[in-house]
């Protein structure tokens, strides 16, 4: 299936998203929002979106404020944070007319989904999410891994050529697991911008790391997790340094875990975060979503 590229104004900013329509030869099964990670773009979700669209789901893949083709914040300290991302999500969902939806979030995208599903930031979102998939994300993240991410995300390198930038991406995103050469190439081309001096750099606003400075506890969201009352699938990269085994254990005892609504699957051969591009991972997610999709 092909997708369309679209723009909406949400919370005063132009937000870009790709829209993957449901395969018209299959029964329509609803909508999935697939939200990318911290320094990435919605195009990371291409394989997942294509997989789900073939199974009857419409898939919306936004670029977060300050990433990809979305506008950059004019007030980074105040707006690069989960509460503001939830406001953007609310306005996106409202303008698309989505009464119910499933959410798949990688890393930061999982945190955005958690705070949306809890309703603590945006009460009108509570109850709209039918299921939540967390791709190597949890309500508590390892501080050492956050420092690692900040070390490269806050000062993105610049290179003379796109091929040099791809080599950088292959190194820093090695924990994603297996990607074909074509997938590495697309990852690079869809997350590259050219600087005024002609060099190329990752396609995001470096000021988005203000989140960790102005909102140092933004990813400590146990209160939101404890408020969840929906099925949750957590995929943990087996070598992840961001989501620790003890955190997963705590999740099984709290919130949806205590209610028997949490499913945890460890993904071998990956760290932070699985690329969601191979059949095993794609089928895990589509089967989970199908289980929690109301009959038409």
C-alpha positions, -999 to +999 in steps of 0.1 A: +000+000+000+011+036-007+008+065+017+000+102+015+019+130+031-002+155+050-001+185+073-024+198+101-021+227+125-020+212+161-014+233+192-004+262+169+022+243+149+022+226+115+025+189+121+034+164+093+021+129+092+019+101+067-015+084+062-016+048+052-051+038+041-066+004+049-064-021+021-098-018+003-099-055-003-101-063+034-127-053+060-119-020+077-107-026+112-100+009+126-071+032+130-036+029+145-014+058+155+023+048+152+046+073+170+084+073+165+112+077+190+131+107+204+153+118+175+136+100+147+107+106+123+074+089+114+090+073+084+106+048+108+071+032+109+069+025+072+072-013+075+047-015+104+023+008+087+024-012+054+019-044+074-011-031+093-027-014+063-027-047+044-047-061+074-074-035+072-061-008+095-056+029+086-022+040+100-012+075+110+025+082+115+032+117+128+064+136+129+067+150+165+071+187+169+107+195+160+113+163+140+111+155+104+088+177+084+070+191+114+075+227+125+101+234+152+090+249+186+095+286+192+096+279+229+118+247+233+120+248+271+082+248+276+070+228+246+094+199+241+078+178+268+053+150+271+024+172+282+027+194+250+031+163+228-002+150+243-019+182+234-006+179+199-019+143+198-053+153+211-057+179+184-044+155+157-069+129+168-098+154+170-091+168+135-089+133+120-122+125+137-109+094+155-132+082+183-112+051+190-077+040+180-048+017+188-014+032+196+021+019+188+050+039+202+087+034+199+107+048+229+094+084+233+064+075+212+055+049+238+057+075+266+035+098+245+010+070+241+011+062+279+003+098+289-024+100+263-040+068+274-039+078+311-059+109+305-040+127+332-028+154+308-057+154+283-088+138+300-108+137+268-083+112+254-090+087+282-110+057+268-102+065+232-072+041+230-082+005+226-047-009+230-011+004+236+021-011+223+053+001+239+084-006+218+113-007+243+096+019+265+085+019+302+073+043+328+109+045+342+140+047+320+176+040+330+194+072+336+227+060+321+209+053+288+193+087+289+227+102+292+239+082+263+211+094+241+216+130+252+253+127+242+245+123+206+210+137+202+218+171+217+248+177+194+240+160+161+270+157+139+273+171+104+289+154+074+299+164+039+280+135+023+248+115+029+269+083+028+289+095+057+257+103+076+244+068+068+276+053+083+269+073+115+233+061+116+244+025+111+267+028+141+244+047+165+213+027+156+230-007+155+208-018+185+178-016+162+187-051+150+187-063+114+180-038+086+186-044+049+209-020+030+178-006+014+162+000+048+193+018+061+193+039+030+157+049+035+162+056+072+190+079+062+172+097+034+141+103+054+159+117+084+185+140+067+185+178+063+211+200+047+227+228+067+234+263+053+270+253+047+259+224+026+267+196+050+240+171+061+228+164+096+199+144+113+165+160+105+154+173+139+158+204+161+187+199+185+168+220+211+144+191+216+169+179+243+157+208+263+131+183+275+158+167+297+169+200+311+137+218+317+117+187+325+142+163+340+116+139+354+094+139+323+099+102+316+091+092+352+055+084+344+045+057+369+014+077+378+003+076+342+011+039+339-008+031+371-039+048+357-040+027+325-070+004+321-063-010+286-044-039+271-006-031+269+020-050+249+056-042+259+084-053+235+118-051+252+150-054+232+169-082+249+200-060+251+182-027+259+200-004+283+170+019+285+144-005+298+158-026+326+146-061+336+137-048+371+115-021+356+097-047+336+092-067+368+077-037+385+054-031+356+039-066+360+029-057+395+013-023+388-013-006+366-023-029+337+002-055+349-017-059+382-050-062+362-037-089+339-037-065+309+001-065+303+020-087+279+058-086+278+078-100+249+116-099+248+131-094+213+163-112+208+191-096+188+180-061+196+188-034+221+171+000+220+149-002+201+136-030+178+132-016+143+097-031+138+107-043+104+108-081+104+079-106+104+083-117+140+079-082+154+053-071+129+031-102+136+034-098+173+020-063+170-007-070+144-019-101+163-021-081+196-040-053+180-064-077+162-071-094+195-083-060+209-101-047+179-139-047+183-159-067+157-172-045+129 
